[in-house]
């Protein structure tokens, strides 16, 4: 049974691709309403684009906050594309991103309230570190999608 969390929590997300497309990873960090780190998440994604990695970071973060019972959330990302697409400013044209956008929208609907804000890259260093850690620590021989953190 999941305990419903009160207050607004924060989710910071980032995706990284070395080359575009290239070896990619994603990272998310979940903060509670008092600003304490609750969970750090990262996954190696294999060979993909940085935009796919940004959406994957959002998805692992949203799954994490929903698992924790969070109902009010502020999401921060340094991806202008992701933020503007989810805020309805940009249309989603890429077929792969459309699928990820639909998944993210479905998870967002499970929250009572949320807001998605763009932050400068320098304010998103922890999530960036996690995304790059996923790439760096991925098993070199198998290079398959797997949780690292």
C-alpha positions as CSV (number, residue, x, y, z in Angstrom):
1,X,0.0,0.0,0.0
2,X,1.4,3.4,-1.0
3,X,1.3,6.3,1.4
4,X,0.0,9.5,-0.2
5,X,2.7,12.2,0.3
6,X,1.6,15.8,1.2
7,X,3.3,19.0,-0.1
8,X,5.0,19.7,-3.4
9,X,8.0,17.5,-4.2
10,X,10.6,18.2,-6.8
11,X,11.9,16.0,-9.6
12,X,15.0,17.0,-11.6
13,X,15.7,15.0,-14.8
14,X,18.4,14.9,-17.4
15,X,19.4,12.8,-20.4
16,X,22.8,12.5,-22.0
17,X,23.9,11.1,-25.4
18,X,27.6,11.0,-26.4
19,X,27.2,11.8,-30.0
20,X,23.7,12.3,-31.2
21,X,22.7,9.6,-31.5
22,X,25.2,7.8,-29.4
23,X,25.7,6.0,-26.1
24,X,23.0,7.4,-23.8
25,X,21.9,7.4,-20.2
26,X,19.3,9.2,-18.1
27,X,19.2,10.4,-14.6
28,X,16.5,11.6,-12.1
29,X,16.7,12.9,-8.6
30,X,13.6,13.1,-6.3
31,X,13.4,15.7,-3.5
32,X,10.7,15.7,-0.8
33,X,8.8,18.9,0.1
34,X,11.6,19.9,2.5
35,X,14.3,19.6,-0.2
36,X,15.9,16.4,1.1
37,X,17.0,13.9,-1.5
38,X,14.7,10.8,-1.4
39,X,16.0,8.9,-4.3
40,X,18.5,9.0,-7.2
41,X,17.8,7.0,-10.3
42,X,19.7,6.4,-13.5
43,X,19.6,4.0,-16.4
44,X,21.8,3.1,-19.3
45,X,19.8,3.4,-22.6
46,X,22.1,2.1,-25.2
47,X,22.4,3.9,-28.5
48,X,19.8,6.7,-28.9
49,X,19.3,10.4,-29.1
50,X,19.6,13.0,-26.4
51,X,15.9,13.9,-26.8
52,X,14.9,10.3,-26.2
53,X,17.3,10.2,-23.2
54,X,15.6,13.4,-21.8
55,X,12.1,11.8,-22.0
56,X,13.4,8.5,-20.5
57,X,14.8,10.5,-17.6
58,X,11.4,12.0,-17.1
59,X,9.7,8.6,-17.3
60,X,11.9,6.9,-14.7
61,X,11.5,10.0,-12.4
62,X,7.7,10.0,-12.7
63,X,7.5,6.3,-12.1
64,X,9.6,6.8,-9.0
65,X,7.5,9.6,-7.6
66,X,4.3,7.8,-8.3
67,X,5.7,4.7,-6.5
68,X,6.4,6.9,-3.5
69,X,2.8,8.3,-3.5
70,X,3.6,11.8,-4.5
71,X,0.6,13.8,-5.7
72,X,2.0,17.3,-6.2
73,X,5.2,17.8,-8.2
74,X,7.5,20.4,-9.7
75,X,9.6,19.0,-12.5
76,X,12.8,20.7,-13.6
77,X,14.7,19.9,-16.8
78,X,17.4,21.7,-18.8
79,X,15.7,20.4,-22.0
80,X,13.8,23.2,-23.6
81,X,12.3,20.8,-26.1
82,X,10.9,18.5,-23.4
83,X,9.6,21.3,-21.3
84,X,8.0,23.2,-24.2
85,X,6.4,20.0,-25.6
86,X,4.9,19.0,-22.2
87,X,3.7,22.6,-21.7
88,X,1.9,22.6,-25.1
89,X,4.2,25.2,-26.6
90,X,5.8,22.9,-29.2
91,X,4.1,20.1,-31.1
92,X,5.6,16.6,-30.9
93,X,6.6,15.7,-34.4
94,X,9.1,12.9,-34.0
95,X,7.4,9.5,-34.0
96,X,9.6,8.0,-31.2
97,X,9.1,11.1,-29.1
98,X,5.3,10.9,-29.6
99,X,5.3,7.5,-27.9
100,X,7.4,8.8,-25.0
101,X,5.2,12.0,-24.8
102,X,2.1,9.8,-24.5
103,X,3.6,7.7,-21.8
104,X,4.7,10.8,-19.9
105,X,1.3,12.4,-20.2
106,X,-0.3,9.3,-18.8
107,X,1.9,9.3,-15.8
108,X,1.4,13.1,-15.3
109,X,-2.4,12.6,-15.2
110,X,-1.9,10.4,-12.2
111,X,-0.7,13.5,-10.2
112,X,-3.1,15.9,-8.6
113,X,-1.0,18.9,-9.6
114,X,2.3,19.4,-11.4
115,X,4.4,22.1,-13.2
116,X,7.3,21.7,-15.5
117,X,10.0,24.3,-15.6
118,X,13.1,24.8,-17.7
119,X,16.3,25.4,-15.7
120,X,19.8,26.3,-16.9
121,X,22.1,23.4,-17.3
122,X,24.3,24.6,-14.4
123,X,21.3,24.2,-12.1
124,X,20.8,20.6,-13.1
125,X,24.2,19.1,-12.4
126,X,23.1,16.3,-10.1
127,X,20.7,14.8,-12.7
128,X,23.4,15.3,-15.4
129,X,25.9,13.5,-13.2
130,X,23.5,10.6,-12.9
131,X,22.8,10.4,-16.6
132,X,26.6,10.3,-17.4
133,X,27.2,7.8,-14.6
134,X,24.7,5.5,-16.2
135,X,26.8,5.6,-19.4
136,X,30.1,5.3,-17.6
137,X,29.1,2.4,-15.4
138,X,27.2,0.4,-18.0
139,X,28.5,-3.1,-18.4
140,X,30.9,-2.8,-21.3
141,X,30.3,-6.3,-22.7
142,X,26.5,-6.4,-22.6
143,X,25.7,-2.7,-23.2
144,X,22.0,-3.4,-22.6
145,X,19.4,-1.2,-21.0
146,X,19.7,-1.7,-17.3
147,X,19.4,0.1,-14.0
148,X,22.8,1.3,-12.7
149,X,22.1,3.4,-9.7
